[in-house]
Structure formats: structure tokens, C-alpha cells
Amino acid sequence: MTRLENRLAGSLSDLRARFNRRIGFSENAWPRPTWPEEPQEALDRGSLDSLLASGVRRSVRRSILDSVAGTIKAELRAPTGIGWYGQHEAHWVAHYDAHRRIGVHFGHEVERQLDLWAETVRSCGWWWPRDDVCVLTERPVVVRTEPVPGSEYGEVRAHAADGPAIAYPDGWRAYAWHGTPVPAWVIEDVTAEAINTERNVEIRRCAVERLGWDGYIERAGLTFVARAPDPGNGDAELLLYDVPRAPGTIARRLLLTVNGSVERDGTRRRYGLSVPPWFDDPVDAAGWSYGLTGAQYTGLLRRT
């Protein structure tokens, strides 16, 4: 880390600490703050701070830093060194600015520094200051998102089903499927062969969802073996398929099941489990995935 980076990182850390002391905020917890005596008696101050922490800081962080910046970071092939996220740091700038707007006074010098950081948020993307040069990036020209199901404060996540979720003026792109960063082929050229050779479980799940389970089963040439009601999982079914054996791979079967837990949007996700080829009974295969026998699995009152 260069001297300039050290100075800037230390200055920012000190600035945020001064803000946090003033409003009684902790980076690792969300307590009710010690509020200054301002003419806000008509407001429930504890509720107001909770609203600012959840509705501004956390929701903006999840939408902009965790989702959008996270998608960009996942696509990078090499470490970029210490830097700052520009517009993707809007969550903490907005949080302190919201307190200022409702009457909390931080002092002239502290607020002047906040204005400088707010200007970088409005003006640029990621940037890297060095002792002899400063590298700044443009902001993306394409950012495609979708609402996060069940979000109380309108959070969004990166998602595009027909192209890049994020694109820059020079043509650099990043892809996301319902908030999960994925390689370009998942969106633009998904095939059963690519799915079968993908080692990352999350990417494989997204690719199957992109293609659809029915489409994947057909294109992968899976052979239906058996079906059975899923004990402890309402009216869901267990479906067992034989998977064609590719050269150099071990024989296996696929158990298609339904998640016992409900997603935030009220649906239940379908997912596939790789199971040994000797299972002919879907219930036995499901029990094996939990380390149980089929009879033990059948006795479950409810699974998650």
C-alpha cells in the first residue's frame, strides 16, 4: 500500500468513526443511537434511526455494493489492489447524508469531507489512487436489475435473462442470474453439455434454471426411472433419472426434488441431486442424501 493509499484509507476510517460516534451507530450492530437534542420531538427517534439503517444503508448496500459491485468483482480475473468503489459506495454516504438532512449536525469540516465523497459517488465508478497516478473508471452504461422478492425496502439484485446485467462503454460485460454472478454462456449459450461439465454448483443451478428443468432433461438425454411422493414435503414429488455416462466419468443418477423451504417470493425451488446409480427407489435416494435409509426418511414429519 502506498503512502497516499494509507493516508486516504486512514482519513476515511477516521471520518466514518466520527460520524458513527455522533449518531451512535456501530458498523457491526444496529443499536438505537444516542441522538443529539434536536427539535425532532414529534418523531420516534429509535424508529427513525431503524428506518435509516434498514431502508437506506442496508438496502442500498445490498442493491448496489453486494449485488451490482459483487457481480463486477466476480467477473474480474485478477486482483485489482486496494481501491474505492465510487458510485457503489453510495450506501454509507447516503446513510450519513440522510441523518444530516433530518437535522443532525456533524460539524463543518466533517460535512465538507462527506460532500467530497458524495461527489465521487455521483461522478465515477471504481478508482485507484496511487502516489504518481490516479486511475478512474467510467460508470457502467447498462445496469439491469430485478426486485428482490419479499424485500421490505425495495432492494434490487443484478439480473438479466437475455444479455449482460452490467456493461461498460468499452464493451466489458458481466452477467447475473437472479443476483448470482454467472459466466456469459449461462445467459447467451446455455447447453446441457456445458451444464454437465460445470464444477461450480451455484453456476450449474443457475444454468439449469435458465434452460428449465424440462428442457435440460430432454437435451441431456436423461432417462426416467421412477417417481414417488416426497415424505414430509407436502404434495411434492421425487423424480429419479438415469444420466448418460460420458467417457471418463462415473455412473450416476439424478434425483429431482423440491426444496422444503419456501423462497422469499412464496415459491419453492426445484433442484437436482447426484446420487449413486444403484438407487431405483427415489425415496431411498432422497434418504441417502441426508445420510438416512429410505425407511428413516419416510418417517420424517417435515424436511427443510
N, C-alpha and C positions, 0 to 999 in steps of 0.2 A: 504494500500500500504506500503510495507517495505521500509526501508531506501535505500537499493540497487535499488529497482524499482524507487523510487523517483529520485535518482541520475542519473540513466540511462535515464529516461524519460526527465529529465531536460537537460541533456547533448545532447540528440538527438534533442530536441526542439531548443536549442541554436545553434547546428550545422546547422540545416536546415535554421534557421533565418540568419546565416552568409552567407550561400550560396545564399539565396534569395536576400539579400541586394546587393551582388556582381553582380548578373545578373539582378536585377530589377524585380524579379518575385514575384507575390502575390499568396498565396495558394487559395485565393477566387476569383481571377480575372486573366486574361491573358493579361496584358498590354505589349506594346512594352517596352523592357528593356532599362536601361541606360548602354550601352555597354562600356567596357574599350577600350582604344585606342590600339588596336592590329592590326597587319598587315593583315587585312581582308577586305581591301578597295574594292576588286573585288566582294564582296558579298553584297547582300541586307540584312542588319543585321536584320531589322524588319521581313522580310520574313523568315530568317533563324531561328530566335527565335520562330516564329509561328510554323514552321515545327517541331522544337524540342519539343515544348509544346504539339502540337497535335499528331505528328507522333511518339513521344517517350513516354512522360509522360502519356497523357490521353489514348492513345491506349493501352499501356502496362497495365495501371491501370485497364481499363475496361476488358481486356482479362484475366489478372492474378489475380488481387485482387477482383474486383467486381464479376467476373464470377466464377472462379475456387475456390478462397477462400470463396466467398459468398455461393457457393454450399456446401462446407465443413461445414461452420458455421451453415447453415440451418439444417444440419443433427445432430448437437450436441444437446444432451438432457439436458445439464446443463451448466450454465455459467462457463467459464474457468478462470476468473480473468484476470488481466492485463498481457499482454504478447506481443510478437512480432511475425510477420508473416514469418520471414525468407525469403525463395525464393519468397513469394508472396508480398514482398515489393520492388520488382525489379524496379517498375515504377519510384520512386523518386531517387533511386541510379543511374539508367540509365540516368535520366534527367540531373543530375549534372555531371556525368561522360562524357556525350556527350558534354557538354559545355567545360569541361576540354580538351577533345580530339581535339576541334577546336581552342584551344589556349587561353581559359580564365584561368587565374591563380588565385587560391584561397588561396595560402599560404601553406607551408609545413605541418604544424600541422593539418590544416583543411583537406587537401588532405589525410593525413595519417589516419584520422578518417574515411573518406569516404572509403578508402581501407578496413578498418576493417569491415564496414557494408557491403561492396561488398562481402567480404569473407563469411559472414553469408548467404547472398543471394545465393551464389554458393554452400554452404555446407549443409544446413539443412532446415527443414520445420519449423513449428511453435515452439517457445521456450519461456520458462518462467523462468526468473532469480529470485531467492529468496536469502535471506541472507545466508542460510546454504546449499542450493542445487540449481542446475540449471537443469531444465527438457528440453531436446531437442527431437524433433520428427524426424523420417526419412522423407525424401521427398516421395511423392506418387510414386508407380511403374506403375500406369496407370493414364493417363490424356487424356481423349478423348474430342475433341472439333470439332466445325464446324465454317466456316467463318460467320461473321455477315453480313447479306445481306445489300448491299449498303455502307459498310464501306470503307472509303477513304484510310485508313492506315492499312488495313489487320487485323482488330480486329477479335478475335475469341470468342466463348462462349462455355461453357460446354454443351455437348450433346452426348448421346448415345442411340440408339433405341433398342439395343439388350443386354444390360448389364450395369454395373456401369460406370458412367462417370469418377469417381475417385476411386482408390483403393490403399490401403497401404499394406506393406509387411505382416502385421499381419492379413490381411483379412478384415479390416474395409473398408466399401464402402459408396459411396454417389452417388445419381442418379440425372440426369438432363435431361430435355426435352427442346431443343432449348433455353437453357440458364436459364430455370426456375427450381429451385430445386424441386424434387418430391420424394415421398416415393417409396420404391422398387416395390410395387405392380403395379404402373403405367407402369413400364417397363417390369417387369417379369411375372405378373399375373393379367393383367387388365381384369375386368369383368364389365358387366352392373350393377350388384348389388353393387359392390364397388363404382362405379361412382355415383349411386343414393344416397348412404349414405354419400358421401364425403361432408363436410361442406365448405371447402375452395374452392372458385370459381376458382382461378387460377389452382389449382391441378385438379379440375374437368374438366376444359377446356383442360388441357394437356392430361388427360386420354382419353377424347373423341377423341382428335386428334390422339392419339396413336392407338386407336381402329378403328378410322374412323367413320364419321357420319352415313354412310350406315350400317356399322357393328353394331354400337351402337343402331340404330333404330330397327334393326332386333332382336338383342339379348335382348333388353329391352322390346320388345313386344309392341312398340308404334303403335297406330292405326292412319292411315292417316285420316285427317278431311277435309282439303281444301287447295287450293293454290291460289295465286293472284300475279300479278306484284307488285313490290315494288315501290311506287311512289317516285320520286326524287332520285332513286338509279339505274339509267341506265337500264340494262336488267335483273337485279337481281329479284329473286322470293322470296315470303314469303310462307313458308310451315308450316301448323298447324297440330299438332299431339295430340292425346289423350294419356295421360300417365296412365298406370295401377296403381290403388290405392293400396298401401301397407297398411297392418293393422297399425292403429295408425297415419296415415298421412292424410293430407287434399287432396281433389281432385285438380288436376291441368292439364293444357295443356302445350305443348312445342311449341314455335314459333321458327322455324329455319330460320335464315336470314343471310344476307351477310353484312359485315362491309362496310360502305360507304367510309371509308378512305383506301387508298392503303398502303400496307405494304412496308418496305424498299426494298424488293425483287420484287416489282411490282405486287404481288398477293393481293387478298382481302380475309380476313379470314371469314369463316363461324362460326357462334356461335348460341347457343340456349338460349332462354329466357323463364323462367317460367311465365305463365300467368294464370289468373283465368279460371275456367272450363266453364264459361258461354259464352265465345267468340267462335263463329262459323265462323266469318269472319277474316282472317289473317290481313287485313288492320286495322280493329278495334282493334285487339290485339296489333299490332305494335304501333298504336296511343296511346293506354293505357300505353305502356312502356315509352312514352315521356310525359305522362300527358295530352294527347290530345284526341279528338274524332277521329274516323276514317275519317270523312269529313275534319277535320283540318289537319290531317296527309296527306291526299291525296293532299292537296293544297301546300305542301312543294315543293319548286323548287329543293332543294338538301339537303340531310341529310348527317351527318358525322357519 
